[in-house]
Amino acid sequence: MNGIRGLIMDAPKVELHVHLEGTLEPELLLLLAERNVVEIPYASINEVRAAYDFSDLQSFLDIYYEAMAVLKTREDFADLTWAYLSKVGSEGVHHAELFFDPQAHTARDVSFDVVVDGITDGLERARTELGMTTGLIACFLRHLGPDEADATLDQILRRGDLIMGVGLDSSEVGYPPAPFTEVFRRAGDAGLRLVAHAGEEGPASNVADSLRLLQVERVDHGVRSLEDPRLVERLVDERVPLTVCPLSNVALNGVGSLNRHPLPEMLDAGLMATVNSDDPAYFGGYISQNLLRSAIEMPLSYRHVTTLLRNAIDAAFIDDQRRSELHAELSASILRNPRSGD
């Protein structure tokens, strides 16, 4: 295990599935609540952590949206972004593509520009102080429907110089991809990158429909893809990346435990899986913890881990020069942490 552990901690990591709002740690939550005079039902860090006990995706989302009430100003979003990026930067993340949920903020009368400007401040600080490259993806809340998504896309396109793509998240059960076909077509025509959550709690058909109808380039989660052999064949043939979040899957009871997680089977089937943290403040681990615990508890082989790290670099929305740089850094890390230590 020493070789794998050393590699995970040393390697340049790429995070492709992390919700900025899901990085709101209890300490910052309480600080922002005090700063903005927002009442929350928690008096201490321990009370906040005790509330992070979920039975499914919806029970998590209820608390997740409640906690967002403390985010009000440009400074708040900058602080939240920097808190996440500085933490994962110290753990070896060299590139991160962050999701954010604009509708969850504009519904609270926090302007779209305040949110984007604050996040951008944090991204720029990470670039200058950490040398990290980043990207920003605006997600549509599927339970609010396609009309609201379309109106949000108008705002996204107005700030398109700062936003690389769009995604689809929130409650999957009962909200299939099909109604969002037109808004994704419009986003794609405007040159935005396209991703969508599918196959987390919903069936494999949601993954297939996200590819067929929404024309997504990456599928977020996708763990139920194995239920459909024809879908697996397509995902393998087309090298469609799947941004898997192991600790999230266990925390939300999508998978009973890490040793029952399908990730090793996905990799052995040739699926282009990656490992990510999803909402790390709520699910008990950032990307390094997701990789380490998966390696130990599933378990994953040295080959599995190197494949996951390479897949993430290949799946990132970056130019060829940056991709080559990250692959060179990873190759050097593999040499420093050889299989013989496994």
Number of C-alpha atoms within 10 A of each C-alpha: 16 13 16 27 20 18 26 26 19 20 24 24 28 28 25 31 26 23 21 23 25 23 22 25 18 19 12 17 21 21 12 20 18 13 12 14 10 13 12 15 10 15 10 12 14 11 12 20 15 10 13 17 14 17 13 15 20 15 13 19 15 11 16 17 13 11 20 17 19 22 23 21 17 20 17 20 23 22 20 23 25 22 18 22 27 17 12 19 20 11 19 18 23 22 27 23 21 23 25 23 20 23 21 17 19 15 10 12 10 18 16 17 16 19 23 21 18 20 26 22 18 22 22 18 18 21 16 10 9 15 13 19 18 23 19 20 25 24 27 27 21 22 17 13 13 20 12 15 22 18 12 20 22 13 14 24 17 12 15 15 8 16 19 20 24 24 23 28 21 17 19 22 16 9 18 19 25 14 15 21 16 14 21 29 16 14 20 17 10 12 12 19 20 24 27 26 28 30 25 26 22 20 19 22 18 27 32 24 17 28 23 13 18 25 18 23 19 25 28 28 28 27 29 21 25 18 13 14 11 12 17 21 15 14 21 16 12 12 18 19 25 31 28 26 29 30 30 24 23 18 21 20 15 19 19 12 15 20 17 13 21 18 24 20 11 20 18 11 13 14 25 26 30 29 28 29 29 32 23 25 19 26 24 15 20 24 26 22 19 23 26 21 18 21 22 15 13 17 17 20 16 21 11 18 23 17 15 20 23 22 21 23 24 20 21 20 20 16 8 10 9 15 17 14 12 21 17 13 16 21 16 14 18 19 10 14 21 15 16 10 13 14
